[in-house]
Amino acid sequence: MTRLIVAYFSTMLVFLAIDYVWLTRVATTFYRSRIGDIMLDQPKFGYAAGFYLLYGIGIVYFAIKPALESGNLTLALFNGALIGFLCYGTYDFTNMATLKGYTPALGFTDLIWGTTLTGVSALAGAWITKAVMG
């Protein structure tokens, strides 16, 4: 159990750090220029926190735990990328189907971002956990 807690916090530290850079340096301008009329002036941080808390559990359970159990950390990268693809894909395809202005360019950019971010974060979390816990 301690190993999974280390995995969770190390993964979320990496995920949040990378996503923070994306959201504050790139995505805000990118998204606002494309869907500004439906964006809030300020995000609702409570809902964002809920996403991050739950998503981290999914990354640990479906990507990192199997990688640590098998001893194959590359599995964390691939399973993490798959989780990112499925979750961000669900979000983006739903938005493209239901929201005006949520274009394929926007959706696919976000899908690639989520796939990459989740895979890299899962690999980093697995690596850190193995380094710390053995």
C-alpha positions as CSV (number, residue, x, y, z in Angstrom):
1,M,0.0,0.0,0.0
2,T,2.9,2.4,0.8
3,R,4.3,1.8,-2.6
4,L,1.0,2.8,-4.3
5,I,0.8,6.0,-2.1
6,V,4.4,6.9,-3.2
7,A,3.3,6.1,-6.8
8,Y,0.3,8.4,-6.5
9,F,2.1,11.4,-5.1
10,S,5.1,11.1,-7.3
11,T,3.0,10.7,-10.4
12,M,0.7,13.6,-9.5
13,L,3.7,15.9,-8.8
14,V,5.0,15.2,-12.3
15,F,1.6,15.4,-13.9
16,L,0.6,18.7,-12.2
17,A,4.0,20.3,-12.8
18,I,3.9,19.5,-16.6
19,D,0.2,20.3,-16.9
20,Y,0.7,23.6,-15.1
21,V,3.3,24.7,-17.6
22,W,1.0,23.6,-20.5
23,L,-2.0,25.4,-19.1
24,T,-0.3,28.6,-18.1
25,R,2.2,29.0,-21.0
26,V,0.5,27.4,-24.0
27,A,-3.0,26.2,-23.6
28,T,-4.8,29.2,-22.2
29,T,-4.0,31.4,-25.2
30,F,-4.6,28.4,-27.6
31,Y,-8.0,27.5,-26.1
32,R,-9.2,31.1,-25.5
33,S,-8.5,32.0,-29.2
34,R,-10.6,29.1,-30.3
35,I,-13.4,28.7,-27.7
36,G,-13.1,31.9,-25.7
37,D,-16.8,32.5,-25.7
38,I,-17.5,29.4,-23.7
39,M,-14.5,29.5,-21.4
40,L,-14.8,30.8,-17.9
41,D,-12.8,33.8,-16.9
42,Q,-11.4,31.8,-14.0
43,P,-11.4,28.0,-13.8
44,K,-13.4,26.4,-11.0
45,F,-10.5,24.9,-9.1
46,G,-12.6,22.6,-7.0
47,Y,-13.8,20.7,-10.1
48,A,-10.3,20.7,-11.4
49,A,-9.0,19.2,-8.1
50,G,-11.6,16.5,-8.4
51,F,-10.4,15.6,-11.9
52,Y,-6.7,15.5,-10.8
53,L,-7.5,13.4,-7.7
54,L,-9.5,10.8,-9.5
55,Y,-7.4,10.7,-12.6
56,G,-4.3,10.1,-10.5
57,I,-5.9,7.0,-9.0
58,G,-6.6,5.7,-12.5
59,I,-3.1,6.2,-13.6
60,V,-1.7,4.4,-10.6
61,Y,-4.1,1.5,-10.7
62,F,-4.2,0.9,-14.5
63,A,-0.7,1.9,-15.5
64,I,1.8,2.0,-12.7
65,K,0.7,-0.9,-10.5
66,P,0.9,-3.4,-13.4
67,A,4.3,-2.0,-14.4
68,L,5.7,-2.3,-10.9
69,E,4.3,-5.8,-10.5
70,S,5.8,-7.0,-13.8
71,G,9.1,-5.1,-13.3
72,N,8.6,-3.6,-16.8
73,L,8.4,0.2,-16.4
74,T,7.8,0.6,-20.1
75,L,4.4,-0.8,-19.4
76,A,3.6,2.3,-17.4
77,L,4.4,4.5,-20.4
78,F,2.2,2.4,-22.8
79,N,-0.7,1.9,-20.3
80,G,-0.5,5.5,-19.2
81,A,-0.7,6.7,-22.8
82,L,-3.6,4.4,-23.4
83,I,-5.5,5.8,-20.4
84,G,-4.7,9.3,-21.6
85,F,-5.9,8.5,-25.1
86,L,-9.2,7.0,-23.8
87,C,-10.0,9.6,-21.2
88,Y,-8.9,12.7,-23.2
89,G,-10.5,11.1,-26.3
90,T,-13.8,10.7,-24.6
91,Y,-13.7,14.3,-23.5
92,D,-12.5,15.7,-26.8
93,F,-14.8,13.7,-29.1
94,T,-17.8,14.5,-26.8
95,N,-16.9,18.2,-27.0
96,M,-16.5,18.1,-30.8
97,A,-19.9,16.4,-31.0
98,T,-21.7,18.9,-28.7
99,L,-20.0,22.2,-28.5
100,K,-19.9,25.0,-31.1
101,G,-16.3,26.0,-31.8
102,Y,-14.7,22.9,-30.4
103,T,-12.9,22.1,-33.7
104,P,-11.1,19.0,-34.7
105,A,-7.8,20.9,-34.5
106,L,-8.5,21.8,-30.9
107,G,-9.8,18.3,-30.0
108,F,-6.9,16.5,-31.6
109,T,-4.3,18.8,-30.1
110,D,-5.8,18.2,-26.6
111,L,-6.0,14.4,-27.3
112,I,-2.3,14.3,-28.2
113,W,-1.5,16.4,-25.2
114,G,-3.5,14.1,-22.8
115,T,-2.0,11.0,-24.3
116,T,1.5,12.2,-24.0
117,L,1.1,13.8,-20.6
118,T,-0.4,10.7,-19.0
119,G,2.1,8.3,-20.5
120,V,5.1,10.4,-19.5
121,S,3.7,11.0,-16.0
122,A,3.0,7.3,-15.5
123,L,6.5,6.4,-16.6
124,A,8.0,9.0,-14.3
125,G,5.8,7.9,-11.4
126,A,6.8,4.3,-11.8
127,W,10.4,5.2,-12.1
128,I,10.4,7.4,-9.0
129,T,8.4,4.7,-7.0
130,K,10.9,2.0,-8.0
131,A,13.8,4.3,-7.1
132,V,12.4,5.2,-3.7
133,M,10.8,1.9,-2.7
134,G,12.9,-0.6,-4.6
